[in-house]
């Protein structure tokens, strides 16, 4: 392996791509031949010819540079730049006012007694990138469709607010309430793009690094999916994602590039703001992050547009006949360019141009000040416009624009390009004066010397403000804007759920299959059936959903261009351009991104979709929990199924598959309504309620999480006069004790309910204990209700005290309460303080392991016999039975011997 000094991180492949043209006439003949091949035979034929030429060149040992990266210059040549349709002078005035107000807003948020912070350097670097988009590209929603979807870089939010202020979308009072959402209510502005906190403004939460690019890819794909299935016309919508070069280190940022290329998502553009800095220092001090990203995106099949230098470099590059300047640009590392951003023109003359007489000659007629202002492409409106226009025009591939900027640009020498600039939040008076002068803002020294720096608005009737309004009107309205146009869906009739409520008869099925049966009947509904979006991470067969393959089909924009190996089978694998099922491969992150995009379609495009995402429960809230927060923030709706749930239910899989805590993780998400149902009829009521709450009248911004199991059991029919309210609230009496004289209560959820029923039988037959069994369908919802009641009582001491649902439901129930589930004890312990009596719990605390279900449950002491012991223990503590019974039970049931346990049911993948 080469040492660090021997490695060349600049040109991948080690060959220069900038070589002199000794015979331009011959070159033109070759280019004309290629043009003719494209025009007469098409791009595919031309591509084939090019690949054969490269192959032959290698055979002849002709050194051809690998095109994973190109020279460190703009992709779009100056001669190829389109006409810029805007008024650059007016746009610069607009941008200067926006820059000023963004910086002042953050600076004022640091005033004594407030000190809530903010970030100004990111927007300072990316301001021109946004401004060109706002003025010329971003489509609004006024035409009745979804417009464009724009994923704004989270740390740039002050600039977006500042622009909205100029357009009278936000007031000065709101700018002064930045990051003071409660204390300055209703004027408070959220720190970053948070749709839940500002549901009429922001559309996409992006500040959790890496989730923006991931979400943008799957949003673009969802747009195509909706159009292919005839749900919405999304043909005019373009997805823009604004990202940071440091953010691209996150695995989620680059992890799903291939799907965008594979599906030809030319409705997607990434704009990577390459200011060459992370939060603490350079992104690639010894290398070149733009070159690195270019190679990664090219390798993944993306169209790459590099926007490196502004127009001031054009005359110099035009003089570079022998490539010495390009070579210097290629070989200068990012860390050095950051130093140039903070140094003088004389320093740049000596250190960049000074070591070669040809470079010195290029700038001998330039002043030091002119050299200092040789700028970066991301700050040049015309260059940015050319890049955006090329991205929109490109077909067949997604595009990434790698735009070089300076972090903290225009903020002055104390900010620009400094390692600490990301954390710098307040400008001194001298900083403000320099900043004002550079932006030509008409604010006096006296205004800056006295009090806090004022905002600047040129006046509603000013030329620049009218220009801003005109541009937005021409593009279909203001952005960002979130609009909900979707109407309530007609909900399925009661009979749709009838099959699930009949139970499984003599057949044993897992709750996963019980849910799938409900889903199958729902998808037959003529009104809403087509709106279901099935999502699974390469596990449809595991969850018993392969039955949907022939009818719903798997979405693939190219269809199925091969004969499936199982084509003769009833449940053959079937792909279709209009398929209903999303098969994102082994990617929980990709599936969750699809879930979020589908679940927010009611707002994005005004057409509700009902996503149903089924996954190994361990790989949901644990692996992609940050995305579920993103889902809640984006106000997405839908059903999330944690299949193969429980610490002991998934036999043989072991530690990293055994989920005993996702319900606890789900309880931390305020947007998640979670359930742990035991039987098919419970699932039917929960799904019916979920559809009503999320898609009916007065729809709520929540999503439903159901944990379902792969252990086959017999599902009873729905009892007469079933306590439907109790199922939805979180607890109901499933089975009363039939015999025995000593009262007790057993509360269980999910797969543990049959254990509780068996314990009930043993207690009655062998210990004279009459125990009722309660199905706790949602420990989390019970706790949520109780916490809300407690808060109300705390703040309303003079009013009648409210009582939590669980307390009211269990009042009058005699005896100790024993809770059990296939989760860690923390899950049922959530409600302990509101249970009206002695309360204890059993749970599967610790790591899971591979073994039989019976052995695992005996090890964790959550099986039926262990429940019996727990009930007896609590009765002994209350003095209702003799303590000698406890040792007798331990010995009789061999509770210290895992091998003595009945192994239990085996198999049952669904």
ABEGO torsion letter per residue (X at the ends): XBBAAABBAABBGGBBABBBBABAAAAAAAAAAAAAAAAAAEAAAAAAAAAAAAAAAAAAGBBBBBAABBBBBBABBAAABBBBABBAAAAAAAAAAAAAAAAAAAAAAABBGAGAEEBAAAAAAAAAAAAAAAAAABBBAAAGBAEBBBBBBAAAAAAAAAAAAAAGABBAAAAAABGBAAAAOAABBBABBBAAABAAABABBAABBGAAAAAAAAAAAAAAAAAAAGABBAAABBBBBBBBAAAAABAAAAAAAAAAAAAGBAABBBBBBBAGBBAABBABAABBAAAAAAAAAAAAGBBBBBBABBAAAAAAAAABAAGAAAAAAAABBAAAAAAAAABBAAAAAAAAAAABAAAAAAAAABBAAAAAABBBAAABAAAAAAAAAAAAABBGBBBBBBBBBBBGBGAEAAABGBAAAAABABBBAAAAAAAAAAAGBBBBAAAAABEBBBBBBAEAABAAAAAAAAAAAAAGEBOBBBBBABBBBBBBBAAAAAAAAAEAEABBBBAAAAAAAAAAAAAABAAAAAABBBBBBGAAAAAGAAAAAAAAEBBBAAEBABBBAAAABAABBBBBAABABBBAEBBAAAAAAAAAAAAAAAAAAGBBBBBBBBBBAAABAAAAAAAAAAAAAAGBBEBBBBBGBEAAABBGAEAAABBAAAAAAAAABAABBBBBBABAAAAAAAAAAAAAAAABBGBBBBBBBBBBBABBBBBBBBBBGBBAAAAAAGBBBABBBABEABBBBBBBBEAAAAAAAAAAAAAAAAAGBBBBBBBBABAAAAAAAAAAAAAAAAABAABBBBBBAAAAAABGBBEBBBBBBABBAAAAAAAAAABBEBBBBBBBBEBBBBBBAAAAAAAAGABAAAAAAAAAAAAAAAGABBAAAAAAAAAAAGAABAAABBAEBBEGAX
